């Protein structure tokens, strides 16, 4: 009788310990997922910084900046000239 009660107590203890261990393991699993997310965010940040650095290097050349500015100015004047007839049409309709 004592042996049966002892086995029952061991079985009950085992049932209580196993879910307890699984419960303690869940924060560890959550931490491993968080580490993956942090690694991805760090990699994205490095990529963004590298792209910004390349853009700064490209724009910092005075000759290129001047050429870009002249091209933007010419494009703006072309768009303005193309929009003037439409603007006249709209004014005539009023």
Sine and cosine of phi, psi and omega as CSV:
sin_phi,cos_phi,sin_psi,cos_psi,sin_omega,cos_omega
0.00,0.00,-0.66,0.75,0.00,-1.00
-0.91,0.41,-0.59,0.81,0.01,-1.00
-0.91,0.42,-0.65,0.76,-0.01,-1.00
-0.92,0.40,-0.67,0.74,0.01,-1.00
-0.92,0.40,-0.61,0.79,0.04,-1.00
-0.91,0.42,-0.68,0.73,0.05,-1.00
-0.90,0.43,-0.62,0.79,0.03,-1.00
-0.90,0.44,-0.67,0.74,0.01,-1.00
-0.91,0.42,-0.66,0.75,0.04,-1.00
-0.89,0.45,-0.66,0.75,0.02,-1.00
-0.90,0.44,-0.69,0.72,0.02,-1.00
-0.90,0.44,-0.66,0.76,0.03,-1.00
-0.90,0.44,-0.67,0.74,0.02,-1.00
-0.89,0.46,-0.64,0.77,0.02,-1.00
-0.92,0.40,-0.55,0.83,0.01,-1.00
-0.98,0.21,-0.55,0.83,-0.05,-1.00
-0.96,0.27,-0.67,0.74,-0.07,-1.00
-0.88,0.48,-0.77,0.63,0.05,-1.00
-0.89,0.45,-0.52,0.85,0.04,-1.00
-0.90,0.44,-0.64,0.77,0.01,-1.00
-0.93,0.36,-0.63,0.77,0.03,-1.00
-0.91,0.41,-0.59,0.81,0.02,-1.00
-0.91,0.43,-0.61,0.79,0.01,-1.00
-0.97,0.26,-0.39,0.92,-0.02,-1.00
-0.98,0.21,-0.40,0.91,-0.06,-1.00
-0.89,0.45,-0.63,0.78,0.07,-1.00
-0.90,0.44,-0.53,0.85,0.02,-1.00
-0.92,0.40,-0.66,0.75,0.04,-1.00
-0.91,0.42,-0.64,0.77,0.02,-1.00
-0.91,0.43,-0.60,0.80,0.01,-1.00
-0.92,0.38,-0.59,0.81,0.00,-1.00
-0.92,0.39,-0.59,0.80,0.07,-1.00
-0.91,0.41,-0.64,0.77,0.01,-1.00
-0.89,0.45,-0.60,0.80,0.02,-1.00
-0.90,0.44,-0.64,0.77,0.02,-1.00
-0.89,0.45,-0.67,0.74,0.00,-1.00
-0.90,0.43,-0.67,0.74,0.02,-1.00
-0.89,0.46,-0.63,0.77,0.03,-1.00
-0.90,0.44,-0.67,0.75,0.02,-1.00
-0.91,0.42,-0.68,0.73,0.00,-1.00
-0.90,0.43,-0.64,0.77,0.02,-1.00
-0.90,0.43,-0.66,0.75,0.01,-1.00
-0.91,0.42,-0.67,0.75,0.04,-1.00
-0.90,0.44,-0.64,0.77,0.03,-1.00
-0.90,0.44,-0.67,0.74,0.04,-1.00
-0.89,0.46,-0.66,0.75,0.02,-1.00
-0.89,0.45,-0.70,0.71,0.00,-1.00
-0.87,0.49,-0.70,0.71,0.01,-1.00
-0.89,0.45,-0.64,0.77,0.01,-1.00
-0.91,0.42,-0.66,0.75,0.04,-1.00
-0.90,0.44,-0.67,0.74,0.03,-1.00
-0.89,0.46,-0.65,0.76,0.01,-1.00
-0.89,0.46,-0.69,0.73,0.03,-1.00
-0.89,0.45,-0.65,0.76,0.00,-1.00
-0.90,0.43,-0.67,0.74,0.04,-1.00
-0.88,0.47,-0.68,0.74,0.01,-1.00
-0.90,0.44,-0.61,0.80,-0.01,-1.00
-0.94,0.35,-0.66,0.75,-0.09,-1.00
-0.99,0.14,-0.41,0.91,-0.09,-1.00
-0.94,0.34,-0.24,0.97,0.04,-1.00
-0.96,0.26,0.88,-0.48,-0.09,-1.00
-0.86,0.51,-0.63,0.78,0.00,-1.00
-0.89,0.46,-0.69,0.73,0.01,-1.00
-0.92,0.38,-0.63,0.77,0.02,-1.00
-0.88,0.47,-0.68,0.74,-0.01,-1.00
-0.91,0.42,-0.69,0.72,0.03,-1.00
-0.88,0.47,-0.68,0.73,0.03,-1.00
-0.88,0.47,-0.67,0.74,-0.01,-1.00
-0.90,0.43,-0.68,0.74,0.02,-1.00
-0.90,0.43,-0.65,0.76,0.00,-1.00
-0.91,0.42,-0.69,0.72,0.04,-1.00
-0.88,0.47,-0.64,0.77,0.01,-1.00
-0.90,0.43,-0.69,0.72,0.03,-1.00
-0.90,0.44,-0.67,0.74,0.02,-1.00
-0.89,0.46,-0.64,0.77,0.01,-1.00
-0.91,0.42,-0.66,0.75,0.01,-1.00
-0.92,0.39,-0.60,0.80,0.05,-1.00
-0.90,0.44,-0.69,0.73,0.02,-1.00
-0.90,0.44,-0.63,0.78,0.01,-1.00
-0.91,0.42,-0.70,0.72,0.02,-1.00
-0.90,0.44,-0.60,0.80,0.01,-1.00
-0.94,0.33,-0.47,0.88,-0.04,-1.00
-1.00,0.09,-0.33,0.94,-0.06,-1.00
-0.87,0.49,-0.71,0.70,0.03,-1.00
-0.87,0.49,-0.65,0.76,0.02,-1.00
-0.90,0.43,-0.63,0.77,0.01,-1.00
-0.90,0.44,-0.67,0.74,0.05,-1.00
-0.88,0.48,-0.68,0.74,0.03,-1.00
-0.87,0.50,-0.69,0.72,0.00,-1.00
-0.91,0.41,-0.61,0.80,0.02,-1.00
-0.93,0.37,-0.59,0.81,0.01,-1.00
-0.93,0.37,-0.55,0.84,0.00,-1.00
-0.93,0.37,-0.46,0.89,-0.01,-1.00
-0.94,0.33,0.00,0.00,0.00,0.00
